[in-house]
Amino acid sequence: MLRKLFAEFIGTAWLVLGGCGAAVLAAAFPHLGIGFVGVALAFGLTLLTMAYAIGHVSGCHINPAVSVGLWAGGRFKASHLPGYIIAQVLGGILGAGVLYLIASGHADFSTAGGFASDGYGAHSPGGYSLMSAFVCEVAMTFAFLFVIMGATHGNAPKGFAPIAIGLCLTLIHLISIPVTNTSVNPARSMGPALFVGGWALQQLWLFWVAPLIGGTLGGLAYRWLSPESPVPAQIVGDLPQAAAS
């Protein structure tokens, strides 16, 4: 279990450093900015690469909403949830901390720009309301868990799950960056928010509540769709991951 928790810790740190780092350092870089599309792809690539790296160790949840959704879907033990979630949150903080050290080396750096934090209302990139943000986060996390459950089912094509899941996260960001800056992951939201403080911490509750609801509903929905006892899910190779045994 210690190895699994360490894998989740490192994986979540990489997700935040890679995805949020693309947003903070490269999204609007003069003349070569990668924009929303580049940031969306960065998040997808961090998940895809880490799934191949640690999928055989911990299942590569690197997201409290994924762990909770897999539990709701019958793929994960409830007794493992506290350890996984703590490791993921600490990893998110580490990733945000490393990014802060890098970004603060620029003379014009300031967390007043949001530091890739998620928000709604005045802090939504597109000015979307609290209700829009809530619905968006629930719907996106629901879809995310639905795809994860299907791609990692024992009857799914072996070895392709990271590609499907990484592309799903990319698509989610392409849809929802203008609405909330995209969370679907409480650990991803919490890391940057701790460095921004103020409004980011005040709005952080939404990016815990909505993804956890969406993840739970997504896990339950796929469990209903595939009602047989879930067989061991496959991330890479032939090693079972996130099984409920």
N, C-alpha and C positions, 0 to 999 in steps of 0.2 A: 504493500500500500504506500509506503514512503516513496518508492520509485514512481508510482502513479501520480502522487501528489506533486512531486518535483517536476514531472513531465507537464502537468497541468499548469504549474507555476511558470515554467519557462515558455510554454506554448502561448499562454495568455499575454505574457510580457511581449513576445514577438508580435502577436496580433495588434496590440496597442502601439508598439513602437513602429511597426511597418505601416499599419493603416492610418493611424493618427499622424505619424511622421510624414507620410505622403501629403496629408492635408495641411499640416503646419509648415513644412519646409518646401514643398514642391508644387502645391496646387496653383499658386499664383506667382511662381518664380518669374521674374522679368523675362519676357519674350519666349520662355520655354515652359511656361506653366502647364501642368498636366490636367488641371481642371477637374470637374466632377467625375468625368469618365476615368481619368487616371487614378483618382482616389478610390473609386469603386473597384477598379481592377486591383489596386494595391491590397485592399481588404480581402478580396477573393484569393489573391495569391498567397497572402500570409496564411490563410486557413488551409489552402491546398497543400502548400509546402510542409506545414507543420503536421497535417494529417498523415502524410507519408512518413514523417520523421518520428512521431510519437503515437500514431494510431494503434500500433501493436503493443504499446505500453499501457496507455490509459484510456484509449478510445478517442482521444483528442476532442474532448468537449469544449475546453477553454472558454466556457460561457455558462454561468449559472442557469440561464433559461434552458439551455440544451440539457444540462444534467437533470433539471426538474422535469423537462418534457420527456426525456428518456425514462425517467422513473414512472411518470404517468402512463407511458406507453408500455410498461412492463419490461423494460430492457435494463433497468438499473436499480440497485438496492437502495432503499431509503436510508439505511445506516451509513452509506458512503457519501450522502449529500453534504453534510456539514464540512467534512474534510475537503471535498472537491471545491465547494463554493469558497471556502477560506483561501485555498491555494490559488484559485482563479482571481479573487479580489486582490490578493497580495501581488500576484503577477501583473495585474493591470496597473497597480500603483508603481511597480518597478518599471514597467514599460514607459509610463508617463514620466517618471522621474528621469530616466535616461534621455528621453526626448527633451525634457526641460533643460537638462544640462547642455545638450547640443544646441537647442534653439536660443538659449540665453547667451550664447557666445556671439550673437549678432547684435550690433549696437542699437538697432531699432526694435529689438524684440520686446513684446509686452503681452501678457496674458489677457489684456483688455480686448484683444481680437477674438477671444473665445478659446484659444488653445485646443481646437477641435472638440469642444464640449458640445453636448446635445442640449437642445432647448426648444421652447415653444413660445408663442406670442412674439414679443419683441426680440426674442433670442432665437427664433426660428429663422433659418437662412431665407426662407420665402415669406416670412410673416404669418405662418399658419397658426391657428388657434390651439388651445389646449385640447379641445375635442378632436380636432383633426390629427393632432400629434398622438393622442391616445389610440384612436382607431387605427392609425397607420402602424404604430408599433405593435399593437396586438395582431393585426392582419399579417404584417411582415414576419413576425416571429412564428405565428401559426404556420405559415407557408414554409418557413425555414425548417421547423421540426417535422413537418409532413414529408419534405424532401429527404431529410436526414433519416427518418424512419424507413422510408422506402429504399433509399440508396444503400443502407446498411443492413437490409433484411438478408437473411441467409440464402434466400432464393434469387437475390439480385446478382447481376454480373459481378464477378469477383475482381477486386483491384481497381474499380472505376469510381468507387464512392467519393474519394477526395475530389475528383474532377467535378462531379455533379454538385457536391456540396459547396465547393469553392465558387463555381459559376453561379449557384443560387445566391450566395452572399453578395457576389458582384451585382447581380440583377437587383437584389433588394436595395443596395446602395444607389444604383441608378434611378430607382423609383423614389426613394425616400430621403436622400440627402437634402433636397430643397425643403422638406417638411420639418425634419427634426435634426438634421445632420447625421441621422441614422445611428440608432443604438442596437436594438435587438439583442443586446448583451449588457447586463448591468455592470459587469466588471470593466468593460470597455468604457462605459460612461463614468464610472466612479473615479478611475485613475486621473483623467484630465480635470474633472470637477474639483478634486482636492487641491489642485494647483491654482485653479481660477478662483475658487471660493465664491462668496457672495451669491449672485443669481444662479450660478451653476449648481451649487449645493442646494439652494432652495428648490430648484426644479428637478433635482436628482431623483426624487421619489417616483416620478412618472416613469423613469427609465429603469426602475426596479419593478414596479407594479405591472406595467403593460407587457414587457417581455415575458415575465413569469406567467401571466395569464395566457398570453398567446402561445407560449411553449407548452403549457399544460394542455390547452385545448388541442394543439396540433398533435401531441403525443396520444391523447385520448381518441382523437378522430382516426388516426392511422391504426390504432389498436382495434377500433370497431371495424374499420375497412378490412383488416386482416386478422380476424378473430381467433385463428388458431394460436396455440401457445407460441410465442415468438421464439424462433430458433436463434442460436448465437449470431449476432450481427457481424459482418465482415467489414473491416476498414481496409486493410491491405493484407495480401497473402492469405494464409489459411488460419490465422490466429483469431479466436473468438474475442469480441469486444462488447462491453456494455451488456453482457448477458445477465438475466435476472436470476441465475442459479444461486 
